[in-house]
């Protein structure tokens, strides 16, 4: 059939089987001359016919491209061709190839890759309802064993072998939905997850979610879809509660839409019964476990990391990098079984970042070599530099120890922190050897009067835990009741959770914590406490909570909240400073401001502080008293220096403290 005949046949199908191609052509030209928009309207109406014809006629891709080009040229128009995807067959051969490819991507997890591929093939063998969940899988194992990479790689392989139109994996982080007040946010996110092109929905941190939302996930697994307790409609691509029940676009259930749900966890499936229940666990047939890396797999992964470093240097830095085997041996030495590949990746990244700095400093590097000899050494152009990739936690610990030594008093507090650090060090050693660690509660209660150093010690705790590898960030977030308790119903839980989220990886320090509970009728305060307690359990590996306040008030607070008390095994009392200690604190404060207190003023200062502290006034200020006294002395000294310019500028004399007037 000639091109002209093919065009005529297509035009007949488009406009009328009874009309000749020439008539169609002439009519169309006339229409075009009258109004181009009318032709576009006609072509738009027949677009569906064109799509059906391209499926019906046995044309090759080149034939269709040629026809499309000729028609566009004849009519001076542009035909939009819809994307067509031809799905492959889910044969055993296809999934054998998927398993093979997956096991090459995820080193050391052959059995897990095989089980994972089987889990995705299962619905094709037993059949599935496209309106429901295709399959649900539990993927569990230690951190750093490739669980997340396995899921994303499977998405890519499904697309590669034509079993999905998209390689995307929608990640549903359930730690975002810890309060029932976040229902709208959760529904919006899960609706997008279940209606998008993505074939896989990855669900993580479900142990931290509100039970309400976990029940919805359980229903999706058990029934294939989930009935909503309200009716919704779409408005600007957002789910909103429907006000008109007669509307035709009502959404009252979440359909599974042929998605595969993958639940990722570190825990054994039997331990997930507390979250989802026994029936849920029994419903899920495919439970895939990733194993800790064996020696052979570990060495292969290290080779891959090194190769990736070489390639990145070649592409990004235009440097040919020769890597000595000592680098591989060094990476092997710092590997921690419980952290898996996550214990190596940061070091490789740090090596690359150091090389970037060197490349920016020296612009004539084309070749370089790298080796490990006590330190990591980079050699280029007969120049050798040390790359700073050593963990700086040791230097940070030494700095923390120095600051502790400089803190006046608080011997009991400092001794406790040092003993805690020793225990954490031993746990780190046990962890490196693959042994079980002794888990202890790291949450604390600081009791004592204001100005006794509670905030200072809390800040050192956050830094110490970061240096020990217990916390990821080490920040201190200091709050009071006003930062946690809302002003209206439904406000407290989200407000508290936002504060907790900002403290993750560090320390949440709640000053005057006893104010959170003002009696059994304080529903807002109780809601904040309940949210806090749950977050402490959910984030026990990456959050430390320190409650602080007056001794008597904190004791009453804990007695009224037995559930809260049980989670704080470490109660540390900050005693009031003695007169001598406050005098030493005053000297330290003055030194920090580049001043010196005259020797003849020290004894009077100590006597003054002793008298004040003997009054046992909780509002005396303690360290704040010393600070205020030094700052007043600096103001008085300024006045004295204006009257006597020859006086020593950094010396605070006895007269500057006005002790006789106090």
C-alpha positions as CSV (number, residue, x, y, z in Angstrom):
1,X,0.0,0.0,0.0
2,X,1.4,3.4,-1.0
3,X,1.8,6.3,1.4
4,X,-1.0,8.1,-0.4
5,X,-3.3,5.1,0.0
6,X,-2.4,4.9,3.7
7,X,-3.3,8.5,4.2
8,X,-6.6,8.1,2.4
9,X,-7.5,5.1,4.5
10,X,-6.7,7.0,7.7
11,X,-8.7,10.0,6.6
12,X,-11.6,7.7,5.8
13,X,-11.5,6.4,9.3
14,X,-11.3,9.8,10.7
15,X,-14.1,11.6,9.0
16,X,-16.3,9.0,7.1
17,X,-15.8,5.7,5.5
18,X,-18.0,6.9,2.6
19,X,-15.8,9.9,1.8
20,X,-12.8,9.8,-0.5
21,X,-9.4,11.0,0.7
22,X,-9.4,13.9,-1.8
23,X,-12.7,15.1,-0.6
24,X,-11.6,15.0,2.9
25,X,-8.5,16.8,2.0
26,X,-10.3,19.6,0.1
27,X,-13.0,20.0,2.8
28,X,-10.3,20.2,5.4
29,X,-8.4,22.8,3.5
30,X,-11.5,24.9,3.2
31,X,-12.3,24.6,6.8
32,X,-8.7,25.6,7.6
33,X,-9.0,28.7,5.5
34,X,-12.2,29.6,7.2
35,X,-11.2,29.0,10.7
36,X,-8.2,27.1,12.1
37,X,-9.9,26.7,15.4
38,X,-12.7,24.7,13.8
39,X,-10.3,22.3,12.3
40,X,-8.6,21.8,15.7
41,X,-11.9,21.1,17.2
42,X,-12.7,18.4,14.6
43,X,-9.3,16.9,15.0
44,X,-9.6,16.9,18.7
45,X,-12.9,15.1,18.5
46,X,-11.3,12.4,16.4
47,X,-8.2,12.0,18.4
48,X,-9.6,8.9,20.1
49,X,-10.2,7.4,16.6
50,X,-6.6,8.0,15.7
51,X,-5.4,6.3,18.8
52,X,-7.6,3.3,18.2
53,X,-6.4,3.1,14.6
54,X,-2.8,3.0,15.6
55,X,-3.6,0.1,17.8
56,X,-5.7,-1.7,15.2
57,X,-3.5,-1.3,12.0
58,X,-0.3,-3.4,11.9
59,X,1.9,-0.4,11.2
60,X,5.5,-0.3,12.3
61,X,6.8,2.6,14.3
62,X,8.5,4.1,11.2
63,X,5.2,3.8,9.2
64,X,3.3,5.7,11.9
65,X,6.0,8.4,12.2
66,X,6.0,8.9,8.4
67,X,2.2,9.1,8.2
68,X,2.1,11.5,11.1
69,X,4.8,13.7,9.5
70,X,2.9,13.7,6.1
71,X,-0.4,14.6,7.6
72,X,1.1,17.4,9.7
73,X,2.8,18.8,6.6
74,X,-0.4,18.5,4.4
75,X,-2.6,20.2,7.0
76,X,-0.1,22.5,8.6
77,X,-1.0,21.1,12.1
78,X,0.6,19.3,14.9
79,X,-0.8,15.9,16.1
80,X,0.0,15.1,19.7
81,X,0.8,11.4,20.1
82,X,-0.2,10.0,23.5
83,X,2.5,8.0,25.3
84,X,1.9,4.3,24.9
85,X,3.4,1.6,27.1
86,X,3.6,-2.0,26.2
87,X,3.6,-4.1,29.3
88,X,5.7,-7.3,29.3
89,X,4.7,-10.7,30.4
90,X,5.1,-11.7,34.0
91,X,6.7,-15.1,33.1
92,X,9.0,-17.2,35.3
93,X,11.8,-16.2,32.9
94,X,11.2,-12.5,33.5
95,X,11.2,-12.9,37.3
96,X,14.3,-15.1,37.1
97,X,16.0,-12.2,35.3
98,X,14.7,-9.7,37.9
99,X,16.1,-11.9,40.6
100,X,19.5,-12.1,38.8
101,X,19.6,-8.3,38.3
102,X,18.5,-7.6,41.8
103,X,21.1,-9.8,43.4
104,X,23.8,-8.1,41.4
105,X,22.5,-4.7,42.7
106,X,22.2,-5.8,46.3
107,X,25.4,-7.6,47.2
108,X,25.3,-10.3,49.9
109,X,21.5,-10.7,50.0
110,X,20.9,-13.5,47.4
111,X,18.3,-15.2,49.5
112,X,16.5,-12.0,50.3
113,X,16.6,-10.9,46.7
114,X,15.1,-14.3,45.6
115,X,12.3,-14.1,48.2
116,X,11.6,-10.5,47.2
117,X,11.3,-11.4,43.5
118,X,9.1,-14.3,44.4
119,X,6.8,-11.9,46.5
120,X,6.3,-9.7,43.4
121,X,5.6,-12.7,41.2
122,X,3.1,-14.3,43.5
123,X,0.1,-12.1,42.5
124,X,0.7,-13.0,38.8
125,X,0.5,-16.7,39.7
126,X,-2.5,-16.7,42.0
127,X,-4.3,-13.7,40.5
128,X,-5.3,-10.4,42.0
129,X,-8.1,-7.8,41.9
130,X,-6.7,-4.7,40.3
131,X,-8.9,-2.5,42.5
132,X,-7.3,-3.9,45.7
133,X,-3.8,-4.2,47.1
134,X,-1.7,-6.5,44.8
135,X,0.5,-7.8,47.6
136,X,1.9,-6.9,51.0
137,X,5.4,-7.6,52.0
138,X,7.4,-7.3,55.3
139,X,11.1,-6.5,54.6
140,X,13.1,-6.7,57.8
141,X,16.7,-6.7,58.9
142,X,19.5,-4.6,60.4
143,X,20.4,-1.1,59.2
144,X,22.8,-1.0,56.4
145,X,21.8,-4.3,54.8
146,X,20.3,-2.8,51.7
147,X,16.6,-2.9,52.5
148,X,15.7,0.5,51.0
149,X,18.0,0.0,48.0
150,X,16.3,-3.4,47.4
151,X,12.9,-1.7,47.1
152,X,14.0,1.2,44.9
153,X,15.9,-1.3,42.7
154,X,12.8,-3.5,42.3
155,X,10.9,-0.4,41.1
156,X,13.5,0.1,38.4
157,X,13.4,-3.5,37.4
158,X,9.6,-3.6,37.1
159,X,9.8,-0.7,34.7
160,X,12.8,-2.2,32.8
161,X,10.9,-5.5,32.2
162,X,7.7,-3.8,31.2
163,X,5.7,-4.8,34.3
164,X,5.0,-1.2,35.3
165,X,4.7,2.2,33.6
166,X,6.8,3.8,36.3
167,X,9.9,3.0,38.4
168,X,8.8,5.3,41.2
169,X,8.5,4.2,44.8
170,X,6.2,6.2,47.1
171,X,7.7,6.5,50.6
172,X,5.1,6.8,53.4
173,X,7.0,7.8,56.5
174,X,4.5,7.0,59.3
175,X,6.5,9.0,61.9
176,X,4.9,12.1,60.4
177,X,1.5,11.0,61.6
178,X,1.8,10.5,65.4
179,X,-1.4,12.3,66.4
180,X,-5.0,11.7,65.4
181,X,-5.3,15.4,64.6
182,X,-3.0,14.7,61.6
183,X,-5.7,12.7,59.9
184,X,-6.2,15.0,56.9
185,X,-2.5,15.0,56.2
186,X,-2.3,11.2,56.4
187,X,-5.3,10.7,54.1
188,X,-3.9,13.1,51.6
189,X,-0.6,11.4,51.5
190,X,-1.9,7.8,51.3
191,X,-4.4,8.9,48.7
192,X,-1.6,10.1,46.5
193,X,0.4,7.0,47.2
194,X,-2.5,4.7,46.1
195,X,-3.5,6.7,43.0
196,X,-0.1,7.6,41.5
197,X,1.8,5.7,38.8
198,X,4.1,4.2,41.3
199,X,3.8,0.4,41.6
200,X,5.2,0.3,45.1
201,X,4.4,2.0,48.3
202,X,7.2,1.7,50.9
203,X,5.9,2.1,54.5
204,X,8.5,2.9,57.2
205,X,8.5,4.0,60.9
206,X,5.0,2.6,61.4
207,X,5.9,1.8,65.0
208,X,5.8,5.6,65.6
209,X,2.5,6.3,64.0
210,X,-0.9,6.8,65.7
211,X,-2.8,3.5,66.1
212,X,-5.6,5.1,64.1
213,X,-3.6,5.2,60.9
214,X,-1.9,1.8,61.5
215,X,-5.4,0.4,61.7
216,X,-6.1,1.8,58.2
217,X,-3.0,0.2,56.9
218,X,-4.0,-3.0,58.5
219,X,-7.4,-2.8,56.7
220,X,-5.7,-2.2,53.4
221,X,-3.7,-5.4,53.9
222,X,-6.5,-7.5,55.2
223,X,-9.3,-6.3,52.8
224,X,-7.4,-4.8,49.9
225,X,-9.1,-1.5,50.4
226,X,-10.1,0.7,53.3
227,X,-13.5,2.3,54.2
228,X,-13.2,5.9,55.4
229,X,-15.2,7.2,58.4
230,X,-16.0,10.4,56.4
231,X,-16.8,11.3,52.9
232,X,-14.3,13.3,50.9
233,X,-14.1,15.0,47.5
234,X,-11.2,16.3,45.5
235,X,-10.7,20.1,45.3
236,X,-7.6,21.4,43.6
237,X,-6.1,17.9,43.9
238,X,-6.6,18.0,47.7
239,X,-8.9,15.8,49.7
240,X,-11.6,17.9,51.5
241,X,-14.5,16.7,53.5
242,X,-17.6,16.6,51.3
243,X,-20.5,18.9,52.3
244,X,-22.8,17.8,49.5
245,X,-23.5,14.1,49.8
246,X,-25.2,14.0,46.4
247,X,-22.0,14.9,44.7
248,X,-20.9,12.4,42.1
249,X,-17.2,12.4,42.9
250,X,-17.5,11.3,46.5
251,X,-14.5,9.4,47.9
252,X,-15.5,7.2,50.8
253,X,-12.9,4.5,50.6
254,X,-9.2,4.0,49.7
255,X,-8.8,1.4,46.9
256,X,-5.6,-0.6,46.7
257,X,-5.3,0.1,43.0
258,X,-3.0,-2.8,42.4
259,X,-0.2,-1.4,44.5
260,X,2.4,-3.5,46.4
261,X,2.8,-2.4,50.0
262,X,6.3,-3.0,51.5
263,X,6.6,-2.6,55.2
264,X,10.2,-2.0,56.3
265,X,11.3,-2.7,59.8
266,X,14.3,-3.7,61.9
267,X,12.2,-6.0,64.1
268,X,11.2,-9.6,63.5
269,X,7.6,-9.9,62.1
270,X,6.4,-11.6,65.3
271,X,7.4,-8.5,67.3
272,X,5.1,-6.3,65.0
273,X,2.0,-7.9,66.5
274,X,1.9,-5.1,69.1
275,X,1.5,-2.6,66.2
276,X,-0.8,-4.5,63.8
277,X,-2.1,-7.6,65.5
278,X,-1.7,-11.3,64.9
279,X,-4.2,-11.5,61.9
280,X,-2.2,-8.9,60.1
281,X,1.1,-10.8,60.4
282,X,-0.6,-14.1,59.4
283,X,-2.2,-12.4,56.4
284,X,1.2,-11.4,55.0
285,X,2.7,-14.4,53.3
286,X,6.0,-12.8,52.1
287,X,8.3,-11.9,55.0
288,X,11.7,-11.2,53.6
289,X,14.8,-10.9,55.8
290,X,18.1,-9.2,54.9
291,X,21.2,-10.7,56.6
292,X,24.2,-9.0,58.0
293,X,27.0,-9.0,55.5
294,X,29.5,-11.9,55.4
295,X,33.2,-11.3,54.8
296,X,33.1,-11.9,51.0
297,X,30.1,-9.6,50.5
298,X,31.6,-6.9,52.6
299,X,34.8,-6.9,50.6
300,X,32.8,-6.7,47.3
301,X,30.9,-3.7,48.7
302,X,34.1,-2.0,49.7
303,X,35.5,-2.6,46.2
304,X,32.3,-1.0,44.8
305,X,32.6,2.0,47.1
306,X,36.2,2.5,46.1
307,X,35.3,2.1,42.4
308,X,32.5,4.7,42.9
309,X,35.0,7.1,44.5
310,X,37.4,6.7,41.5
311,X,34.7,7.2,39.0
312,X,33.3,10.3,40.8
313,X,36.8,11.8,40.9
314,X,37.2,11.2,37.2
315,X,33.9,12.7,36.2
316,X,33.5,15.5,38.7
317,X,37.1,16.5,39.4
318,X,38.8,15.3,36.2
319,X,41.4,13.5,38.3
320,X,42.6,10.0,37.6
321,X,42.8,8.5,41.1
322,X,44.9,5.4,41.9
323,X,43.7,3.8,45.1
324,X,46.1,1.7,47.1
325,X,44.7,-1.5,48.7
326,X,45.5,0.0,52.1
327,X,42.4,2.1,51.6
328,X,40.2,-1.0,51.3
329,X,41.9,-2.5,54.4
330,X,41.2,0.7,56.3
331,X,37.5,0.7,55.4
332,X,37.3,-2.9,56.5
333,X,38.8,-2.0,59.8
334,X,36.2,0.6,60.6
335,X,33.2,-1.6,59.5
336,X,30.6,-2.1,62.2
337,X,28.3,-5.1,61.7
338,X,25.3,-3.6,63.4
339,X,25.4,-0.5,61.1
340,X,26.3,-2.4,57.9
341,X,27.2,-0.3,54.9
342,X,26.1,2.8,56.8
343,X,29.3,2.6,58.8
344,X,31.4,3.0,55.7
345,X,29.6,5.4,53.4
346,X,30.2,8.5,55.5
347,X,34.0,7.9,55.4
348,X,34.1,7.5,51.6
349,X,32.0,10.6,51.3
350,X,34.4,12.5,53.6
351,X,37.4,11.4,51.5
352,X,35.7,12.7,48.4
353,X,34.9,16.0,50.1
354,X,38.5,16.4,51.2
355,X,39.6,15.8,47.6
356,X,37.3,18.5,46.4
357,X,39.0,21.0,48.8
358,X,42.4,19.9,47.5
359,X,41.3,20.2,43.9
360,X,39.9,23.7,44.5
361,X,43.2,24.7,46.1
362,X,45.4,23.2,43.4
363,X,44.1,23.6,39.9
364,X,46.7,21.6,38.0
365,X,45.9,18.1,39.3
366,X,45.3,15.5,36.6
367,X,46.6,12.4,38.4
368,X,46.7,11.4,42.1
369,X,47.2,8.4,44.3
370,X,45.7,7.7,47.7
371,X,46.8,5.4,50.5
372,X,46.4,4.8,54.2
373,X,49.4,5.0,56.5
374,X,48.2,6.0,60.0
375,X,46.3,8.8,58.1
376,X,44.9,8.9,54.6
377,X,47.5,10.5,52.3
378,X,46.9,12.0,48.9
379,X,49.9,12.3,46.6
380,X,49.9,14.4,43.4
381,X,52.6,16.4,41.5
382,X,55.2,15.2,44.0
383,X,53.1,16.7,46.8
384,X,51.6,14.7,49.7
385,X,48.8,16.0,51.9
386,X,46.9,14.3,54.7
387,X,43.2,14.1,54.3
388,X,41.2,14.9,57.4
389,X,38.7,12.0,57.5
390,X,39.3,10.8,61.0
391,X,36.2,10.9,63.2
392,X,36.5,14.1,65.3
393,X,34.6,12.6,68.2
394,X,37.8,12.1,70.1
395,X,38.7,15.7,70.0
396,X,35.1,16.7,70.9
397,X,35.2,14.4,73.9
398,X,38.5,15.9,75.1
399,X,37.0,19.4,74.7
400,X,33.9,18.3,76.7
401,X,36.1,16.9,79.5
402,X,38.0,20.2,79.6
403,X,34.8,22.2,80.0
404,X,33.6,19.8,82.7
405,X,36.8,20.3,84.6
406,X,36.4,24.1,84.4
407,X,32.9,23.9,85.8
408,X,32.9,24.9,89.5
409,X,31.3,22.4,91.9
410,X,28.7,19.8,90.7
411,X,31.1,17.0,91.4
412,X,28.3,14.4,91.8
413,X,26.8,15.5,88.5
414,X,30.1,15.3,86.6
415,X,30.9,11.9,88.1
416,X,27.6,10.6,86.9
417,X,28.2,11.9,83.3
418,X,31.6,10.4,83.2
419,X,30.3,7.0,84.4
420,X,27.6,7.2,81.7
421,X,30.2,8.0,79.1
422,X,32.3,4.9,80.1
423,X,29.2,2.7,79.8
424,X,28.5,4.1,76.3
425,X,32.1,3.5,75.3
426,X,31.9,-0.2,76.4
427,X,28.6,-0.5,74.5
428,X,30.3,0.9,71.3
429,X,33.1,-1.7,71.7
430,X,30.6,-4.5,72.1
431,X,28.6,-3.2,69.1
432,X,31.8,-3.3,66.9
433,X,32.3,-6.9,67.9
434,X,28.7,-7.8,67.0
435,X,27.8,-8.4,70.7
436,X,24.6,-7.3,72.4
437,X,24.7,-4.0,74.2
438,X,23.4,-3.1,77.6
439,X,20.5,-0.7,76.9
440,X,20.0,2.0,79.5
441,X,17.5,4.8,79.8
442,X,19.2,8.0,78.8
443,X,16.4,10.3,79.8
444,X,17.1,12.5,82.8
445,X,15.6,14.7,85.5
446,X,17.5,17.7,86.8
447,X,16.2,19.0,90.1
448,X,17.5,22.0,91.9
449,X,17.1,25.8,92.3
450,X,17.7,28.2,89.4
451,X,21.3,29.0,88.5
452,X,22.8,25.7,89.5
453,X,24.0,24.8,86.1
454,X,21.2,22.6,84.8
455,X,21.1,24.1,81.3
456,X,24.9,24.2,81.0
457,X,25.1,20.5,81.9
458,X,22.2,19.7,79.5
459,X,24.1,21.3,76.7
460,X,27.2,19.2,77.5
461,X,25.1,16.1,77.6
462,X,23.8,16.7,74.1
463,X,27.4,17.2,72.8
464,X,28.7,14.2,74.7
465,X,26.0,11.9,73.3
466,X,26.7,13.2,69.8
467,X,30.5,12.5,70.3
468,X,29.7,9.0,71.6
469,X,27.6,8.3,68.5
470,X,24.4,7.9,70.5
471,X,22.8,11.0,69.0
472,X,23.0,12.0,65.3
473,X,22.9,15.8,65.7
474,X,23.6,16.8,69.3
475,X,21.5,20.0,69.4
476,X,19.8,21.2,72.5
477,X,16.2,22.4,72.2
478,X,15.1,24.3,75.3
479,X,11.4,24.8,75.9
480,X,8.8,25.4,78.5
481,X,5.0,24.7,78.9
482,X,4.1,27.6,76.5
483,X,6.1,25.9,73.7
484,X,4.2,22.5,74.1
485,X,0.7,23.2,75.2
486,X,-1.8,24.7,72.7
487,X,-4.5,27.3,73.3
488,X,-7.4,25.3,71.9
489,X,-8.7,21.8,71.4
490,X,-6.6,19.8,68.8
491,X,-3.7,22.2,69.0
492,X,-1.5,20.7,71.7
493,X,-0.5,17.4,70.1
494,X,0.7,18.9,66.7
495,X,2.5,21.7,68.7
496,X,4.2,19.2,70.9
497,X,5.1,17.0,68.0
498,X,6.6,19.9,66.1
499,X,8.9,20.6,69.0
500,X,9.8,17.0,69.3
501,X,10.6,16.8,65.6
502,X,13.0,19.7,66.0
503,X,14.8,18.0,68.8
504,X,15.2,14.6,67.1
505,X,18.9,13.7,67.0
506,X,19.5,15.8,70.1
507,X,18.2,16.7,73.6
508,X,14.8,18.2,74.4
509,X,15.3,20.2,77.6
510,X,12.0,21.1,79.3
511,X,12.5,23.8,82.0
512,X,10.0,24.1,84.8
513,X,8.6,20.8,83.6
514,X,6.2,20.5,86.6
515,X,4.1,23.2,85.0
516,X,3.0,20.7,82.3
517,X,0.6,19.1,84.9
518,X,-1.8,21.4,86.7
519,X,-4.1,18.8,88.0
520,X,-6.4,16.2,86.5
521,X,-8.6,18.8,84.8
522,X,-5.7,20.1,82.8
523,X,-6.5,18.2,79.7
524,X,-4.2,20.2,77.5
525,X,-1.2,19.5,79.8
526,X,-2.1,15.8,80.0
527,X,-2.2,15.7,76.2
528,X,1.2,17.2,75.9
529,X,2.6,14.7,78.5
530,X,0.9,11.7,76.6
531,X,2.4,12.9,73.3
532,X,5.8,13.3,74.9
533,X,5.8,9.9,76.5
534,X,4.9,8.2,73.2
535,X,7.6,10.1,71.4
536,X,10.2,9.0,74.0
537,X,9.3,5.4,73.2
538,X,9.1,5.8,69.5
539,X,12.4,7.7,69.3
540,X,14.3,6.1,72.1
541,X,17.4,5.7,69.9
542,X,17.5,9.3,68.7
543,X,16.0,11.5,71.4
544,X,17.0,12.3,75.0
545,X,14.5,14.2,77.1
546,X,15.7,16.1,80.2
547,X,13.1,17.5,82.6
548,X,14.2,20.3,84.9
549,X,12.7,22.2,87.8
550,X,12.6,22.9,91.5
551,X,13.2,19.8,93.6
552,X,9.9,19.8,95.6
553,X,7.7,20.6,92.6
554,X,9.4,18.0,90.4
555,X,8.9,15.4,93.0
556,X,5.1,16.2,93.2
557,X,5.0,16.2,89.4
558,X,6.5,12.7,89.1
559,X,4.3,11.3,91.8
560,X,1.2,12.5,89.9
561,X,2.5,10.9,86.7
562,X,3.7,7.3,87.5
563,X,3.9,6.5,83.8
564,X,6.3,9.4,83.2
565,X,8.3,8.6,86.3
566,X,9.1,5.1,85.2
567,X,10.8,6.4,82.1
568,X,13.2,8.6,83.9
569,X,15.7,6.4,85.8
570,X,18.3,9.1,86.1
571,X,17.3,11.8,88.7
572,X,20.2,14.2,89.3
573,X,20.1,16.8,92.1
574,X,21.9,20.1,91.5
575,X,22.7,21.4,95.0
576,X,23.1,25.1,95.7
577,X,26.6,26.5,95.4
578,X,28.6,27.3,98.5
579,X,30.0,30.7,99.0
580,X,33.5,29.6,98.0
581,X,32.1,28.0,94.8
582,X,30.3,31.2,93.9
583,X,33.4,33.2,94.4
584,X,35.3,30.9,92.0
585,X,32.4,31.2,89.5
586,X,32.6,35.0,89.7
587,X,36.4,34.7,89.0
588,X,35.6,32.5,85.9
589,X,32.9,34.9,84.7
590,X,35.2,37.9,85.0
591,X,38.0,36.0,83.2
592,X,35.6,35.2,80.4
593,X,35.0,38.9,80.0
594,X,38.7,39.7,80.0
595,X,38.7,41.0,83.6
596,X,40.6,40.1,86.8
597,X,39.1,40.4,90.3
598,X,41.6,42.0,92.7
599,X,43.0,39.6,95.3
600,X,41.7,41.8,98.2
601,X,38.1,41.5,96.8
602,X,38.0,37.7,96.8
603,X,37.5,37.0,100.5
604,X,34.8,39.7,100.9
605,X,33.1,38.2,97.8
606,X,33.2,34.7,99.3
607,X,31.8,35.9,102.7
608,X,29.0,37.8,100.9
609,X,28.0,34.8,98.9
610,X,28.1,32.6,102.0
611,X,25.7,34.8,103.8
612,X,23.3,34.9,100.9
613,X,23.4,31.1,100.4
614,X,22.8,30.6,104.1
615,X,19.4,32.2,103.8
616,X,18.4,29.1,101.7
617,X,16.4,31.3,99.3
618,X,15.5,29.3,96.1
619,X,15.3,32.7,94.3
620,X,18.8,33.8,95.3
621,X,20.1,33.0,91.8
622,X,23.2,30.9,92.6
623,X,25.3,31.2,89.4
624,X,23.1,34.0,88.2
625,X,23.9,35.9,91.5
626,X,27.6,35.7,90.7
627,X,27.1,36.8,87.1
628,X,24.9,39.8,88.1
629,X,27.5,40.9,90.7
630,X,30.3,40.8,88.2
631,X,28.3,42.7,85.6
632,X,27.4,45.4,88.2
633,X,31.1,45.7,89.1
634,X,32.0,46.2,85.4
635,X,29.5,49.1,85.3
636,X,30.9,50.6,88.5
637,X,34.4,50.2,87.2
638,X,33.5,52.1,84.0
639,X,32.4,55.1,86.1
640,X,35.6,54.9,88.2
641,X,37.9,54.7,85.1
642,X,36.3,57.9,83.7
643,X,37.3,59.7,86.9
644,X,40.8,58.1,86.9
645,X,41.9,57.2,83.3
646,X,45.3,55.9,84.6
647,X,43.7,53.1,86.6
648,X,44.1,49.5,85.3
649,X,41.3,48.8,82.8
650,X,40.9,45.1,83.3
651,X,41.0,45.0,87.1
652,X,37.8,44.8,89.1
653,X,38.6,46.3,92.6
654,X,36.8,45.6,95.8
655,X,35.2,49.0,95.7
656,X,33.5,48.1,92.3
657,X,31.4,45.4,94.0
658,X,29.7,47.7,96.5
659,X,29.4,44.8,98.9
660,X,28.8,47.2,101.8
661,X,25.6,48.5,100.2
662,X,24.1,45.1,99.6
